[in-house]
Amino acid sequence: MKWIYVLAGIALCLKILFTSNSILTDESTLEIVQSVIRESGVPNTVSAIILRNRLYDTIFEVVVFSIAIFGVKYLLANEKPIAHVHQFNDPPSIVLARLGATIAALVGVELALRGHLSPGGGFAAGVAGGTAIGLIAITSSMEVMQSIYKRWHTATWEKISVITFICLSMFTLAGIELPHGQLGALLSGGMLPILNILVAIKVALGSWAVILLFIRYRGLL
């Protein structure tokens, strides 16, 4: 019986490999891309699809990320913090880590501001920002990082960014959009650049919270 399943699997793989997609042609694919650019007002069709055509998915991706952060806080709440966290203290590692953090932070800002014009976007920008924060955290005092996190009310800003993103997404789904502006300009695309920036803030600040929790309770992994 198992040989029947094996042959059926091989036949399915061969069909996928050697059967061409006769529905979509090069011309129809180009028309779809041009339609997305025209309706969104941005040249980066990937950002247009993520933040417009499949905005429902993106909203729940942001919500799932928020739930993951709450899960980390809940699971580590009853654990005992590590008495002493061993940081990187040799000068070459500190210089390289902080140089990398500076580069990652600049890249994150670039991806957030221009993600609707070129490859990038809010999630990529947030990952770059979280990487910068992680590199700083492994070379800085845990107490200093925690005090900065609390002083700037980072947890509150993270929640505000999520709520604002969901509200603006609801407006977009309802058909309420800002003017698209000139195609290819920095201030173009209506709501898309704002949504990109909000996602970047959410992912970066959420990553900051998770990094601090893991370092506090598990040390440097």
C-alpha positions in Angstrom: 0.0 0.0 0.0 2.8 2.4 0.8 4.1 2.1 -2.8 0.8 3.6 -4.0 1.4 6.6 -1.8 5.0 6.9 -2.9 3.9 6.8 -6.6 1.1 9.3 -6.0 3.6 11.7 -4.3 6.1 11.4 -7.2 3.3 11.9 -9.7 2.1 15.0 -7.9 5.7 16.4 -7.8 6.2 15.8 -11.5 2.9 17.5 -12.3 3.9 20.6 -10.2 7.4 20.7 -11.9 6.4 20.2 -15.5 2.9 21.8 -15.7 3.0 25.4 -16.7 0.6 28.0 -15.3 -1.5 28.8 -18.3 -3.7 31.2 -16.4 -1.2 33.9 -15.8 0.9 35.2 -18.7 3.6 37.8 -18.6 1.2 40.4 -19.9 -1.4 39.7 -17.3 1.2 39.6 -14.5 2.4 43.0 -15.6 -1.1 44.3 -15.6 -1.6 43.2 -12.1 1.6 44.9 -10.9 0.6 48.1 -12.7 -2.8 48.0 -11.1 -1.4 47.6 -7.6 1.0 50.5 -8.2 -1.9 52.7 -9.6 -4.3 51.9 -6.7 -1.7 52.3 -3.9 0.3 55.2 -5.3 3.7 53.5 -4.3 6.2 51.8 -6.6 7.0 49.1 -4.0 4.2 46.6 -4.8 5.3 44.3 -1.9 4.5 47.1 0.7 1.3 47.9 -1.2 0.1 44.3 -1.0 1.1 43.9 2.7 -0.4 47.2 3.9 -3.3 47.4 1.5 -4.4 44.3 -0.4 -3.8 41.9 2.4 -4.1 44.4 5.3 -6.3 41.9 7.3 -3.3 39.5 7.5 -0.9 42.3 8.5 -3.2 43.4 11.3 -3.3 40.0 12.8 0.5 39.5 12.3 1.0 42.6 14.5 -1.5 41.3 17.0 0.2 37.9 17.1 3.6 39.6 17.8 2.0 41.5 20.7 0.6 38.3 22.1 4.0 36.7 21.8 5.5 39.5 23.9 2.8 39.1 26.5 3.5 35.4 26.5 7.2 35.9 27.2 6.3 38.3 30.1 3.8 35.8 31.5 6.1 32.7 31.3 9.1 34.5 32.9 7.1 36.4 35.5 7.6 33.7 38.2 11.3 33.0 37.6 14.1 34.4 39.7 16.2 37.0 38.0 19.9 36.2 37.5 22.0 37.8 40.2 24.8 38.9 37.8 24.6 39.2 34.1 28.0 38.8 32.3 28.2 41.5 29.7 30.8 41.8 26.9 33.5 43.9 28.5 36.5 43.7 26.1 37.0 46.9 24.2 37.0 45.4 20.6 33.7 43.6 21.2 32.1 46.8 22.6 33.3 48.9 19.7 32.2 46.4 17.1 28.8 45.9 18.8 28.1 49.6 19.1 29.3 50.3 15.6 27.0 47.5 14.3 24.1 49.0 16.4 24.6 52.4 14.9 24.5 50.9 11.3 21.5 48.8 12.1 19.6 51.8 13.6 20.3 53.9 10.6 19.2 51.1 8.3 16.1 50.7 10.3 15.2 54.4 10.0 15.9 54.2 6.2 13.7 51.1 5.8 10.9 52.7 7.8 10.9 56.0 6.0 11.4 54.7 2.4 9.9 51.2 2.7 7.1 52.2 0.3 9.5 53.3 -2.4 12.2 50.7 -2.3 12.8 47.2 -0.7 12.1 47.4 3.0 9.1 48.2 5.2 7.9 48.3 8.7 8.8 44.7 9.7 12.3 44.8 8.2 12.8 48.2 9.9 11.6 46.9 13.2 14.0 43.9 13.0 16.9 46.3 12.2 15.9 48.4 15.2 15.6 45.4 17.5 19.0 44.2 16.3 20.5 47.6 17.2 18.9 47.5 20.7 20.2 43.9 21.2 23.8 44.8 20.3 23.6 47.7 22.8 22.1 45.5 25.5 24.9 42.9 25.4 27.6 45.6 26.0 25.7 47.8 28.5 24.6 47.5 32.0 21.3 45.8 32.5 20.2 48.4 35.1 21.0 51.2 32.6 19.0 49.6 29.8 16.1 48.9 32.2 16.1 52.5 33.5 16.0 53.9 30.0 13.2 51.6 29.1 11.1 52.8 32.0 12.2 56.5 31.8 10.9 56.8 28.2 7.7 54.8 29.0 8.6 52.4 26.2 5.9 49.9 27.0 3.3 52.6 26.8 4.5 53.8 23.4 4.5 50.2 22.1 0.8 49.8 23.0 0.0 53.2 21.5 1.7 52.2 18.2 -0.4 49.0 18.1 -3.7 50.8 18.8 -2.9 53.6 16.3 -1.9 51.0 13.6 -5.2 49.1 14.1 -7.3 52.3 14.0 -5.6 53.6 10.8 -5.9 50.1 9.2 -9.6 50.2 9.9 -9.9 53.5 8.1 -8.0 52.1 5.2 -10.1 49.0 5.0 -13.2 51.3 5.1 -11.9 53.1 2.0 -10.8 56.3 3.8 -7.3 57.2 2.5 -5.0 60.1 2.4 -4.0 61.7 -0.9 -1.5 59.5 -2.7 0.7 62.4 -3.8 3.3 62.1 -6.6 4.4 58.6 -7.4 8.0 58.0 -6.2 8.1 61.0 -3.8 8.9 60.5 -0.1 5.5 61.9 0.9 3.4 59.7 -1.2 1.3 56.6 -0.9 -1.3 58.0 1.5 -1.5 55.9 4.6 1.1 53.4 3.7 4.2 55.2 5.0 2.5 55.9 8.3 1.6 52.3 8.7 5.2 51.3 7.9 6.5 53.6 10.6 4.0 52.3 13.2 4.9 48.7 12.4 8.6 49.5 12.7 8.1 51.2 16.1 6.0 48.3 17.4 8.5 45.6 16.3 11.5 47.5 17.6 10.0 48.4 21.0 8.6 44.9 21.4 12.0 43.4 20.6 13.5 45.7 23.3 11.1 44.3 25.9 11.8 40.7 25.0 15.6 41.2 24.9 15.5 42.8 28.4 13.4 40.0 29.8 15.6 37.2 28.4 18.8 38.9 29.6 17.3 39.5 33.0 16.1 36.0 33.6 18.3 33.9 31.3 21.4 35.9 30.8 23.1 36.3 27.4 22.0 33.4 25.3 
